[in-house]
């Protein structure tokens, strides 16, 4: 049995905890959080932590600093391979890296990446870096369009994200159609980027067309927006942290998952699909790779008014011009969301068909744990040969 040590950039994401519980055949994942990672995890429970982290990262490239920290830290565990995510490894040992966007290997802010990307190219070209894992083609594109890949292009692999099966039977009861929007209630400032403004405007218009709708909004909401929509008796706003059992009930009893998100939250999409929900979203970044238009959901063209990308396909998510632009919903996008959601509201059979297709992709298709494990086994076998 070979051991693969999981090394996070800062804290252990729940996705990688689930990954550690489902290793490929012949491998065992080892998770050993450092004191720095434990401190980061503890701090992340507070709403002020994320903004502070981003401000610090603007001053110094924190992910690159983490790489140097790990270089000199003695890791008290035997291992055949290190599996890092969102940072490079400087130790002279075999490693693979799982990245979300290429600039994250240095910093969330592009200005650091522009000056320091030579360090990334050298590390990825080294004999110790065995594979570069991207969760989607969009992530892979940030690598190929921003680095000289001549020394490592053969190492690039696309391994779609995966989540485990949900054990439940989908129930379809009552005449009401429930629309579910899930942003975040414990991380402030996520409402806009998750498409919350578009969702509420869309629902306001849908309410004028249909009298059998209800909506559940699980997100932090700016006070002025909350006051504007508090008069709707068919909107249930959950803007606090609640036990997962409550959210699971909302997923199980919903009919449509409406998430016109301005980035790609793979876990939210896959959770919705696993609960047999058709998804309505917009198409920037990798959304169209996860939600297959006409099969597992419906896509709306993104707004041309929002600067989604910097040069060469790197997302613009943290930049002031992007944050400002998403505060004003594009009427064309809202109308598109109304039209696509209306199709599902009016067609019960299509809702069920798309929901089942999404669940199949999670349980048996490209987003299944089995599919991911087979790909990771091949990657690990090659890396440790």
N, C-alpha and C positions, 0 to 999 in steps of 0.2 A: 504494500500500500504506500503510494507516494504522497508526500505532504506538500500542500500549497498554502503558503502564508498570505493572508489577505491584509494588505496595508492601505488604509484609507488616507486621503489627503488630510482630512481634519477629524471628522467623526464618522462612525460607522453608520451608513445609510441603511434603512430597514431593508432595502432591496438586497444588499449584500449579506445581511444577516440571513435572509431567506435563501440566498444562493449558497451560503455556507452549510445550510441544513440539507441541501440537495446536491452533493458533489457528483461529478461524473464517475462512472465505474472505474475502480482502481485508484481513486484519489480521495484524500481527506483534506478538507479545508481547516486551517488553523487560524483562529481569531484571537489576537492578544492585544488589547487596547493599551496604548502607552498612557502615561500620566497626562500628556498634552492632549491626547484625544479624549480622555475622560473629562478633562477640564472644559474642552470645547463642547462636548455633549451636555455637560451641566449648564454651561452658559447659554446654549441654544434654546433652553426652555423659557428664557425671558425675551419679551418682544423687542427689547432694545439691542439685543445681541447682534442680529443680522445687519442692521444699519451700521453699527460700529465696525463689524467685520469688513463690510464693503468700503467704508472710509479708510480703514487701515490698509486694505488691499490696494486702494488707489495711491497710497503713499509708497508702499513697498510691495513687491510681488510675493504674496504670502504662500502660494502653492510652491513656488520655487524655493522659498526659504524652508518650507517643510521638507523638501527633497534634501537640502543640505543638512537639516537636523537629523533626518533618518540616516544619512551617510555615516555620521559619527556615533549614532546610537547603537549600542550592542543589543541585538535581538536574541533573547534567551530561549530560542526554540529551533530545533533542527528542521530543515526544510529542503525540498528538492527544487522549489520554484517559488518566486514571489509574484503575487498578483496585486498590482497597485491600481488605484483608480484616481484619475485627475492629477497625477504628479509623476515625474520621472524618477528613476532610481539611479543613484551614483555608485552604489556598492558593486563590487566585482563578483557578481553572482547572476545566474539566469533569472530573468524577470519578463513579465508581460505587463502591458498597461492597458487599462480600459478607460477611454476618454469620452467626455460628453461633447466638448468643442476643443479644438487644438489649442486655443489660447489659454484654456484652463490649466494646461500643464505648467504655465508660468503664473498666470493671474486671471482674475475675472475681467480685468480692465485691459483693453487692447493696447494701450500706450506702452505697457511693460513688454508685451509680446513683440511689438514691432522692434524694440531695441535688443531683446534677449533671445529671439527665436533661434539664433545660431546655436545656443546651448541645447535646445530641444533637438535640432537636427543632428548634432553630434551624438547625443545620448541615444536617440532612436536608431542611429546608424551603427552603434557599437555592437560588438559580438555578444554582449550580455543581454541586450534587448532582443527577445526571441519573437514576439508578436505584438502587434498594435491592434487592439480590439475596439471597434466602433459599434455603437448600438443601432446605427442606421446609416443609410447612404449619405444623408445630409451631414452627419458628423465626419464621415470619411472624406467628403468633399472639402471640408475646412482644412484637412491635412494636405490633400493633393494640390489645392489651389493657393496655399500659403507657405509651403515649405518646399525645398529641393528634396524630392523623395528618391532620388537616384540611388541612395545608399540603403533604402529600407522599403521601397514600394512593395516588394514581395511579402513583407511582413504584415501588411494591412489585411485585416479580416473584419467582415461585418457579421456580428452576432446579435440578432434582435433580442430585446429585453423579453423576459418571461415572468409570469407569476403562476402560483399554484392554482389547482382546481378549487372551485367552491362547491361544497356539498349542500345542495338545496334543490327544491323543485319550484320552478317559476310559477307563481300563481297569478291568474288574470281574473280579477273580481271587480264588481261594481261598474258604474257608468262613468266615473270620473277618470280623467287621464292626468296622471301625475308626471310633471316635468321636474327633473332633478338637476341642480347646478351645484357643483362642489368646488369651492375655491379653497380658502384656508381660514380657520378661526383662530389659530394660534400663532400665525406669522403675519404681522401687520403689513399692510401695503400690497397684498397680493390680489385684491379685488379687481383692480384695473387690468393687470396683466393676464388675469384669468378670463377676462371678457365680461366681467360682472355688469358693467354699464350697458353693454350690448344686450345682455340677457334680460335685464329688467325692462329695457325699451322694447325688446321683442315681445316679452310677455304682456306688456301693456297693450300692444297692438293685437296680439292673439286673443286677449280677453274681450276685445270688441267683436271678434268673429265667432267665438265659441263660448258657450255657457257651461261647459263641463270640465273646465281645467282647474288644476291646482298646481302650485309650485313649491318646492322646497329649496331654499337657498342656504347652503352651509358655507359661510364665509364671513370674514370681517367686512363691514360695510361702512363707508364714510357717513357721518351723522346726517349730512344734508340729503344724501341719496336714500338713506333709511327712512327719514321723515317723509320724503316725497312718496314712497311706496308703502308706507305703513298702513294706509287706509284700505288696502286690498285685503279682504277677508280670506281670500284663497291663496295667500302667500305665507308660508311658514319660514321665518328667518331664524336660523341657528347660528348665532355669532359668538358662540362660546365653545369651549372644549367639552365634548361629550364622550361617554364610553363608546367604544367601537360597536357594541351591540346595537346601539341606537342608529348609527350610520348604516350598519349592515341591513337593518330593517328598512331604511329609506331606499337603499339600492334594490333590495328584493321586491319592494312594492312599487317602484317607479315604472313608468312606461317609456320615457324618453330621457336620454342624457344630453343636456344642452350645455356645451362648453366651448364657446368661440374664443379659445385661448390664444394669446399672442406669442406663446412659446410652445414647446412640446412636453407636456407632463405625462410621460409614458405610463406611470403607475395609475393615474386617474383614468386614462383611456382604457387601459387593460382591466382595471377593476370593473369599470362599467360593462365592458364586453363580457367579463367573466360572470356578471350577474344578468346576462342575457338582455342588455339594453342597447337599442340602436343609438348611435351617437350622431349629433349634429354639431359640426365645428367649422372652423375656417381652415384655409390651406397653407399657411406659411410654414417655413422650416420643415420638419419631418412629419407633420400631422397627416399628410396624405399617404405616408408610408405605413402608418398604424391603422388609420381608418380608411378602408377601401371604399371609395365613393360608389354608391349603388349596391354594395354588398353587405358591409357591416355598419354603414351609416351614410350620411349625406354631407358633402363638402360645399362650402360657400367660398367664393373667391375673396381673398384678403383685400384690404383697402390699399389703394395706391398712395394714399396720403400718409401712411405710416412707414417710416424708414426702418424696415425690419433688419436690413443687413448693412454692415460696413463693407469695405472692399472684400472681394473674394469669398463671399458667402458666410463670413463670420457674423453671428447674430449681434444685433445692436441693442440687446435687451437692457443693458445697464446705463445707456447713455441718456442724458437729459432730454434731447430732442425726441427720443423714442417715448420716454415716460410722459412727456407733455402731449404727444400726438395721441396716445391711447386714452387720454381723458375725454376726448371728443369722439363719440361713436360716429362712424361714417354711415349716413342714411342708406347708401346702397348696400352696405353689409347688413344692416338691420333688416332691410327689406328682403334680402336674400335669406336671412335666418327665418324670417316670418314665412316665406314661401316653402322652404325646405321642411320646417317643423310642421307646417300645415299638411304637407303630404303625409307625414307619419300620423298626425292626429286623425286624419280622415281615412286612413287605411290600416285597420287593425292587423290584417294578415301580413302586410309589409313590415310592420313593427316586429311582429313575432318572427318573421323570416330573417330579418337582419339581426335580431337579437340572438337567434340560434346560430347564425353564421359567425357572429362575433365570439360566442361562447366556444364554438368548435375550434376557432383559431387559437384560443387560449388553452384549451384542453388537449387538442391534437395537432394543431397547425404550427405555423412559424413562431407563435408566441408561447408555445408550450414549454414546460420544464424539460420534457424529454428531448425536444428539438434542440434546445440550448445545450443540454448536457452532451449530446452527441457531438456538437460542434466544438464545445470546450474540451472534450476528451481528445479529439484529433489535434487541437491546438496544443494541449498540454503534452500529449505524446511526442509531438514534434519538438516542443521546447525542451523536454527532458531527455530526449534520445541521446 
